Amino acid sequence: MRAPISVVIPTLNAQACLPRCLMALGEGLNAGLIRELVVSDGGSTDATVRVAEAAGAEVVSGPASRGGQLRRGCDAAQGDWLLVLHADTVLLPGWSEAVMRKLSADNANLQADSAAYFLLSFEGGGAPARLVAAWANLRSRVFGLPYGDQGLLISRALYEAVGGYPDIPLMEDVALARALKGRLHPVEGVAETSAEKYRRQGWLRRGGRNLMTLVRYLSGADPEALARSYRR
């Protein structure tokens, strides 16, 4: 049998962080979970594409828009399951066992009508990191709104049934999570993401900015306008 999972990673000048993300996938390869790696690049000007190709990835290219990149990457993938990761996210040891339990449970029930995300932690730790991660994990459980840095494991059938990622530059992860309402559940693996932006901008400031962006999006703000504001 072919391995079930296509890993999809959107990139834009991710040369520095992509190798760690890819290294962590090794245990999934050893467990027979990963069929292919698809990197959806948005026009990187560094060595991102060379790093991806050296790892054996299929690289698809197009305009730099997170939603559009993810949509292109998922469209190119061949697996029955999609594992979507950000380039600066590292799955910590043991993640493959958590994923296998998820797939085994779905196979036993002869259905794949739920999707999964990982518990969030931040590289480097510290009290502010633990507090922000705790809020993210609580938001995910209570409101069903995990962000993309928590990864997404979803069957191809369910992904297509809900329409996939919208081609928008920001909040594509929240849009898909809302389409999956009631069908998103955590697996007991951990996704460690970079804390660089939080350290640079300040934990309180960055966390508050993320929360305000979410509130504005849920209130109907245009994702294009949100993206312009978010990048400033």
C-alpha positions in Angstrom: 0.0 0.0 0.0 1.1 3.5 -0.7 1.9 5.8 2.2 -1.2 7.8 3.0 0.1 11.4 3.7 1.2 14.2 1.4 3.0 16.9 3.4 2.3 20.4 2.0 4.5 23.4 3.0 4.1 27.0 1.8 7.3 28.9 1.6 8.7 32.4 1.0 12.4 32.9 1.7 12.4 30.1 4.2 16.0 29.0 3.7 16.9 29.4 7.4 14.0 27.5 8.9 12.9 25.0 6.3 15.7 22.4 7.0 14.6 21.9 10.7 11.0 21.5 9.5 12.0 18.9 7.0 14.3 17.0 9.4 11.5 16.5 11.8 9.5 14.6 9.1 12.1 11.8 9.2 10.2 9.7 11.7 7.1 9.9 9.5 9.1 8.5 6.6 10.5 5.7 8.8 6.9 4.9 10.0 5.7 4.6 6.4 3.3 7.6 6.7 4.7 10.0 4.2 4.1 9.5 0.5 5.4 12.8 -0.8 6.5 16.3 0.1 5.0 19.3 -1.8 6.6 22.7 -1.3 4.4 25.6 -2.6 6.8 28.5 -3.1 5.7 32.1 -3.5 8.7 33.4 -5.3 11.6 33.0 -2.9 14.8 34.9 -3.7 17.0 32.8 -1.4 17.9 29.1 -1.5 14.5 27.9 -0.3 13.7 26.1 -3.6 17.2 24.4 -3.7 16.7 23.2 -0.1 13.3 21.8 -1.0 14.5 20.1 -4.1 17.5 18.6 -2.3 15.0 17.0 0.1 13.1 15.4 -2.8 10.2 17.8 -2.7 7.9 18.5 -5.6 8.0 22.3 -5.9 5.1 24.3 -7.3 5.4 28.0 -7.7 3.0 31.0 -8.0 2.2 34.4 -6.4 3.0 34.9 -2.8 -0.3 34.5 -1.0 -0.6 32.0 1.8 -4.1 30.8 0.9 -3.2 30.6 -2.8 0.0 28.8 -2.1 -1.7 26.3 0.1 -4.4 25.7 -2.4 -1.9 25.1 -5.2 0.1 22.8 -3.0 -2.9 20.7 -1.9 -4.1 20.5 -5.5 -0.8 19.1 -6.5 -0.7 16.5 -3.7 -1.6 12.9 -4.5 -2.1 11.4 -1.0 -5.3 10.3 0.6 -4.4 12.6 3.6 -2.8 16.1 3.7 -0.5 17.2 6.4 -0.1 21.0 6.1 2.8 22.7 7.9 4.4 26.1 8.0 8.1 26.2 7.1 9.0 27.5 10.6 7.1 24.7 12.4 8.9 21.7 13.7 6.9 18.6 14.8 8.5 17.3 18.0 9.4 13.6 18.5 6.5 11.3 18.9 4.2 13.1 16.4 4.1 10.1 14.0 2.6 7.9 16.7 -0.1 10.4 17.4 -0.9 10.6 13.7 -1.0 6.9 13.3 -3.5 6.7 16.2 -5.7 9.2 14.4 -5.5 7.3 11.1 -6.1 4.0 12.8 -9.2 5.3 14.6 -10.7 6.6 11.3 -9.9 3.4 9.5 -11.7 1.4 12.3 -14.7 3.6 11.9 -14.6 3.4 8.1 -14.7 7.2 7.9 -12.5 10.3 7.7 -14.9 13.0 8.6 -12.7 14.9 11.1 -9.5 16.8 10.9 -6.7 17.2 13.4 -4.2 19.8 14.6 -1.2 19.6 17.0 -0.7 21.3 20.3 1.4 24.4 20.1 4.6 25.3 21.8 7.2 28.0 21.0 10.9 27.5 20.4 12.9 28.7 23.4 10.2 28.5 26.0 9.9 30.9 28.8 6.8 32.2 30.7 5.5 34.5 27.9 5.8 31.7 25.4 4.0 29.2 27.6 1.2 31.8 28.2 0.7 32.5 24.5 0.8 28.8 23.7 -1.7 28.0 26.4 -4.1 30.6 25.0 -3.7 29.2 21.4 -4.4 25.7 22.6 -7.4 26.8 24.6 -8.7 28.9 21.6 -8.4 25.8 19.5 -10.2 23.5 21.8 -13.0 25.8 22.9 -13.6 27.8 19.6 -12.3 25.3 17.1 -9.9 27.9 15.6 -6.4 26.5 15.4 -3.9 28.6 13.4 -1.7 27.3 10.6 1.4 27.1 12.9 -0.4 24.2 14.7 -0.4 22.1 11.5 -3.4 20.5 9.9 -4.1 16.8 9.2 -7.1 16.3 6.9 -8.3 13.7 4.6 -8.4 14.6 0.9 -12.1 13.8 0.8 -13.0 16.1 3.6 -10.7 18.9 2.3 -12.5 18.8 -1.0 -15.9 18.5 0.6 -15.5 21.8 2.5 -13.9 23.6 -0.5 -10.3 23.7 0.6 -8.2 26.7 1.3 -9.6 30.0 0.0 -7.1 32.1 -2.1 -6.7 34.9 0.4 -3.4 36.4 1.7 -4.3 36.1 5.4 -6.7 34.1 7.7 -6.9 31.2 5.2 -6.3 28.9 8.2 -9.2 30.4 10.1 -11.4 30.3 7.1 -10.8 26.6 6.6 -11.2 26.0 10.4 -14.7 27.7 10.3 -15.6 25.4 7.3 -14.6 22.4 9.5 -16.6 23.6 12.5 -17.2 20.7 14.9 -14.8 18.4 13.0 -11.4 19.7 14.2 -9.8 17.9 17.1 -6.3 17.8 18.6 -3.8 15.0 18.4 -1.4 14.5 21.2 1.6 15.6 19.2 3.4 18.9 19.6 4.1 21.5 16.9 6.9 23.8 17.9 6.9 27.1 16.0 9.4 30.0 15.8 9.1 32.8 18.4 11.2 35.2 16.4 8.3 37.6 15.6 7.1 37.7 19.2 10.6 38.4 20.5 11.2 41.1 17.9 7.8 42.8 18.4 7.1 41.9 22.0 5.0 39.1 23.3 2.1 41.3 24.5 2.1 43.5 21.4 2.3 40.7 18.9 -0.3 38.6 20.8 -2.7 41.6 20.9 -2.1 42.3 17.3 -2.9 38.7 16.3 -6.1 38.8 18.4 -7.3 42.1 16.9 -6.7 40.7 13.4 -8.8 37.6 14.2 -11.6 39.8 15.6 -11.6 42.1 12.6 -11.7 39.1 10.2 -14.5 37.4 12.1 -16.3 40.8 11.9 -16.1 40.8 8.1 -13.0 42.8 7.4 -11.4 42.3 3.9 -8.5 39.8 4.1 -6.5 41.9 1.6 -6.8 45.0 3.9 -5.9 42.8 6.9 -2.8 41.5 5.2 -1.6 45.0 4.4 -2.1 46.1 8.0 -0.5 42.9 9.3 2.7 43.4 7.3 3.3 46.9 8.5 
